[in-house]
């Protein structure tokens, strides 16, 4: 029976999960694959900490270069993360003719073109299912299952930390900092949560999805990114009154000659399935011309869900190696010669509906002044609500708009924020799938 040699780079949480699954599920994998996958190396700078996994003597080493240079290793799994040594090791493995599995969405979002082109030039596979959506088969769906579809757009919740925080604020009325502390205590937030709550992790994943959906190279800097740190219980309460929930969404839309790619807090109707996704779970809605809407849902992170996706990629590559079929499925869903660069719509050109909250002094003429400025910039108000005082002498005034252009909204906000009766920085949240608004 054929045995393929596997080298694992990185023995952190997910790396340990991958090792555990390869070892403990070896018989099950062999029964489905028809080959043995032998974990020849696990490389990590820390070879002392007990991960609770029994490895054969000599498997755990502290020299990652030994893994990528060993001619017996067929498949390299990169679980180091980051854009430094991980990139160097992946490119070296590819140069040495080894196929690679990675979950490194930041690396693919920022350096994907270079890495994919290297894999294509060397005739090896590069698999990355775990880079987006954890155990959800997002990459496989776009690369294979929906190959006959024109992808019209995608929207999804792709960061469990943010979704957990927003769920706690929504359900308990606590503020962002308290919800973040609970997320940290529960193990969902890192010691430095900036990548998550700032929206950057979601944007890395959106860059990968946009590439696959439309056959385009993506400049990560073209993606608009806004996090959740400014969301308050007051905004969530107003959203509920209007029939909406607030989620951090990754949004991509296909306009043929241009695409949208943006990440920001978004108000979506309560009858939208994405509004029901709570806790640390992820979900992605894909709209195609043949299938219409497809929803994928599941754990977007975590030791074993992510390890499951990684091992699935290893098995796919093993099947390709068994029949000499590396590159059977195009690495970026499209043939290399058909991948171009489709411009990303500048955020200023976005046209959508908006939620505004202004905290203003309780005095005559405030509403008419604000409305007058909005009208000057072509922003039409659909509805207005006013709640009790937020602080002494200040009241929140909340508006939903008809469709407006982002650049006009931002200019109007600059004018309104400068007014002497405005008590604090106004709040703006964009709407998707608006409830009957036009």
N, C-alpha and C positions, 0 to 999 in steps of 0.2 A: 504493500500500500504506500502511496506517495506521502511524504512528509514535507511540509513547508516550514521553513524556519522564520520566526517572527522576532523582531527586536522592538522593545518598548522604551521610549524616551520619556522620562517623567514618571515618578512614583508618588504623586500627590493623591488627592482624593479620587479624582476620576481615573488616573493611571492605576491606582490600586484596585479600583472597580473593574477595569479592563483585565488586569492580571487575574483577579478572582474569577471572572467569568470564563476566561480562556482555560483556566485550570479546572474549576469545579464543573463546568459544562462541557468538558472535552469530549465525553462519550456522545452527548447529544449533538454537538457540532459535527463530530465525525460521522454520525449516522445520517446527517442531512447533507454533508459536504462530500463524503466519500474519500476524504483525505484527513490526515492528522495535521493539526496546527501545533507546532512545538515552540513554546516560549523560550527561546535560547538566551535572551538577555533582557534584563530590566536595568536601565541606567538612570542614576539619580545622584545628585551631589550629597544627599543624605542616605547613607547605607547602614545607619545604626538604628534609626527609629523602627520599632516593631509596628507594622501595618496589619498584623493579624493574618497574614497570608504566608503559607509555607512554600518557599521557593527552594528548588534544588541548589546544592552547593555550586557556587561559581556563576549563578544566573544574575544575582544582584551585583552590579559593578558601578563605579563612579566615573567611567570614561565613555561618554556618549559617542565620541568619534570612533571608538572601537566598534560600535554597533553599525554605524553607517558605512564603515570601511570593510567589514567582514564580508568576503565574497559568498559565504554560505547563507547569509540573511536574505530572504526573499522579499519580506514586507516589513517596513518600518512604520511604527505608530508613534506619532509626535503628540505628547501630552504635556509639553513644557509650558506652552503659552508665550505670549509676548511677541515682539517683533525683532528681537536680537538674535540670540544663539539659536532659537527655533528656526528662523529663516535660514541661517547658515547650514544647519544640519539637514533640513529638508532639501535644500538645493544640492548638498553633497550627496545625499542618498539618491536623488534623481540622477545626478551625474554618474553615479556608480551603477545605474541600471535597476534600482530598487523601486518598487511601487510604494506609495506613502498613504497613510491614513492620518488625518488630523481633525481636531475640533477647534482649530485656532481661527475664529472668525475675524479677529482684529488683523491678523496677518493677511488673510485672504482679502479683506476689505481694502487694505492699503497697498498690498504688494501682490495681489492675486494675478494680475496680468503677467508679471515676470515669472511667477512660479508655475502657472498653467502653461505658459509657452515653453518653459524648460521641460516640463513633463511631456508635452506633445512632441518636442524635438527629440527626446530620448526614448519615445515609445513606451512609456510606463504609465500606470494608472495613478491618479490622485483622487482619493475619496474623502468626503468631508461632510457626511450626513449629520454628524453631531455638532457641526458648527452653527446650525440654526434649528431651534425647536427641540433640542434634546432627543427624546425617543420618538417624536413625531416624524414620520417619513416625508419631510418637506422637500428635501433635495431630490429624492427618488421620484416624487410625484411630478416635480417640474421637469426633471431630466428625461423621465421615461413615460410615466402614466399619461401625461397631458401633451405628449409630443404632437398630436394632431390639432391642438388648439392654438388659436391666437389668444394670448393672455391679455385680457382687457385691464386687469388691475388686481391688486392685492391689498388687504388690510389685516393687521393682526396685533395681538398682544404677545410680544416676544421677550419680555423680561419679567421673570417671576417675582423678583424683589419689588419692582415698582407696582406690579399688580397686587401683591400682598399688602403693601403700604396703602394703596388707594382703597383696597377692600376694607382694611381696618378703619380708615378715616370715614368711609361711607357707612359702615355698619355700627360704629361706636361713637362717631362724632369727635374723635380725638384729633389733635393737630399733627402736622407732618413730623415734627421732631419726636413726638411720643410714639407714633406709628413706626418710625425708623428704628427707634430703640427696641421696639418689640420684634421687628424684623431681624435685627442684629442678634437679639437673645434667642430667636428661633433658628438661627443659623442661615437665614436667607440673605443677609446683607454682610458684605465684607467690612473689615475694619475701616477701610476707606471706600465708601460706597459711591464715589463720584461717577465711575463708569456706568453704574446702574441708574442711579437717580438723576444723573445729568442727561440720560438718553443716549449715551455714546455706545453702550453695548447693543441696544436695539438698532442703532444706525449701522453698526458693523454687520449685523444680520441682514438688514434691509439692503445693503450694498450687494451682498451675495445673492439675495433673491432677485434683485433687479437685473443683475448680470444674467442669471439663468432664464428669467422670464422673457426677456426681450433681445437677448443676444447682443449685449452692449458692454463695452468696457465702462467702468464706473469710477469717476474721480470722487473719492470719499469726501473731499472738501465741498463738493457741490450739493451734498445732502444737508437739508435744513434740520437742525437738532435743537430741541428744547426739552428740558426735563420737567420733573414734577414738584420741585422744591417749593414753588409758590402756591400750590393748590391748598385751599383752606376748607374746613368744614362748611363755612358759609357758602362757598361756591358749589360744593357738592349738594348742599341743601337746596339752593336755588335751581340747580340742574334737575334735581328730583321733582321740584314743583312744575317745571316745564316738561317733564316726562323723559328726562335724559339721565344717563350715567356718564361719569368721567373716567376715561381710560387713557393710558399712554399707548398710542397707536403708531405702528409703522405703516405708512401709506405709500403706495406706488400705483400710478395710473399710466396707461399707454395711450398717447395721443399720436401715434405713428411717427411723426417727425420730432416729437419731444416726449419726455416722460417726466412724471412727478416722482419725487423721492423725498419724503419728509417724515420727521419724527417729532411728535409734540402731544401734550395732553389734548384730548378730543372729547367732545360731547356727542354721544351716540344714543339713539332712542332706546328705551327700555325693552322694546320688542326685537331689537337686533340681538342675535345670538351672542355676539361678542360682549354685550353688556352683562351677560349672565356668567361669564368666566371669572371666578373669584379665587382668592388665595394666591398661591404661587404657580397656578396652572397657566399654560400658554395656549394660544389658539391662532390659527391663520385661516382667513377666507381668501380663496383664489377664485377669480371670475374668468371663465373662458368662453369663447363663442360657441363651442359645442356642448360643454358640460354645464354651462351657466355657473352656478356657485358650488364650490366644494369647501367644506370646513374640516380642518385638521385640528385635533385637540389633544392635549396630554401634558405630561411633565416636561418642561423645557430645560430643566437642569437637574442636578443631583447625581450622586455617585453612580448608582446602578442604571437609572434610565439613560444617562449619557453613555455609560459603558456598553449598554445594549446596542446603541446606534453605532458605536465604534466597531464592535465585534461584527455587526451586520456588514459593515464596509469591508472588514478583513475577509469575510467569507465571500463577498462579491468578487473581490480581487483574486482570491484563491481560485475561484471558478474560472475566471478569465485566464489565469496563469496555466490552469490545467488544460485548456484548449487553445493556448497561444493566442488569446483574444484580447490582449491589452488594448485599451482605446476603443473597445467595442461600442461603448456608449461615450459620446463626446464629453470631455471633461467639463465643458461649460455649456452643455446642452445643445449647442450649435457647432457645426463644423468650423474649425479655426478660420477658414477663409471667409466665412459668413458673419463673423463678429466684427462689428464696427464700433462707432462711438455716437450714441444718440444723445443730444443735449438734454440736460436736466432743466426743467422749468424753473427759472429764478423765483424765489419766494415772493418777490414784489409783484409778480404776474399772476399769483394764485387768485382765483375767484371762488369764494365760498361764503357760507353763512357764519355769523359770529355771535358770541355771547360777550357782552361788556358788563363790567361792574365798576361803578364810580362811587367812591366814598367822599361825600361832599358835605359842606356846612348846610344846616337846615335853614335856608333863607329863600325869599321869593326870587324868581327869575332864573334859578339854577337849571332847571330842566329845559327851559326854552333856550338858554345860552348853549347848553351842550347839544341840543337838537339842531340848533342853527349851524354849529360848526360841522356836525356830521353831515347835514344837508349840503353844506358848501362843497364837501368832498364826494358827493353822490352816494352817501350811505343812508339807506332807507330803513327806518325802524319798523319792525313787525309787531313787537309787544314790549311793554315796560312793566316792571314790578318795583315796588319800594317796600322795604321791610323796616321794622323798628330801629331805633338808634343803635349804631355799632359802638359809638363812644359818645361822650357828652358833646352835644351840638353837632354831631355828624350822623349821616344816614347813608345806607347803601342804596344806590339806584342801579337797577339791573335792566338790561335791554337785550333782546334778540333782534338780529337784523335780517333783512333780505340779503341776497347775494351782493357782495361788495369785493372790491379789489384790495389785496393786501397792502400795496403801496399807499393807497388812499387812506386806509384804516390807520396805518402807522403814522402818517402825517397828521391826521385828525387827532390821534392820541397825543402827539407831541404838543399840539395846540391846547388840548383840553387839560393836560397835566400841568401846564404852566399857569392855569387860572388860579386866582387867589382863594377861591372857595373850594378847591379840590384838596382833600385832607391827606390823601396818600396816593401812591402810584396806582393808576387804574389797572384792572385785570382784564385780560383778553383770552378767550378760549375759542378755538375753531370748532365748527360743527361738521359732522359727516352724516349722510343719509338723513337729512333734515325732515322733521315731522311736518310735512305739508307746507313747508316754507317754499317760496319761489324766488 
